[in-house]
Amino acid sequence: MAIIKVTFDEGGLEYADDPNGKFEIDDTLPHPHRWQVKEGVLVDIFEGLSNDAILAKIKADADAEIAGKLAEQKDFMKKMVKADTGRLIAATDWKLDRARDTGADNTDILAERQALRDKSNVVEDAIDVCKDEMDIQNFRYESETLEIKEP
């Protein structure tokens, strides 16, 4: 056991060796970052947890953070796909208006618009399949055709 004197930063999260420090900690513990100063008192934020439990908690927290970031990236990409799809569908509005004005059959136009929606769904499904940040970074699609590009 090696007790050292330390001084914590203003936020109470990080500490540095300081022979004149107010707090003493055992720097041989496997998780020295478990110590924080809260309201002027040295606190073990993992009190009651074993070293294995601390590692499991840290890993679970990190995994949750990564999953959250991946979900945000996927949502952003899907919003881009939806915006591109909306733009492509809006570009067919004049065809639909003309068909309605002239009484012409608009089945083909409606099918074209539905095909764009279907392609959009395929692209969004492919985004959902991405399993990590690298997959998201490598994912490409053609914004004018909604075709998925090979990496």
C-alpha angles and dihedrals in degrees: 000000000000115000114200131184115237142179120216126219121252093272092052093235107100127046137194132200109267122169087206094045122137096224132061123206136172104247093192092072111110093235109043089161088071089085122088136160114239119179090345095307127110107240132188101221090195096047112165095015122118121229089257091051091049091052091048091050093047091049092047091049091049092047091050091050092050091047090050093051091047090051090051091050091049092049091050092050092047090051088054090051091049091050092050091047092049090051092050093048091047088054088064094052092096091056091052092046091050092049091050092046094050097036090240122153108273097186093109092050092049089048090050091052092047090049089056090051091048092050089049090054091051091052092047090049089052090051090052089055092059106112102193146009092273091057090051092048091050095045114109136171134176108254093205097052103019089232117150113240122218113245 
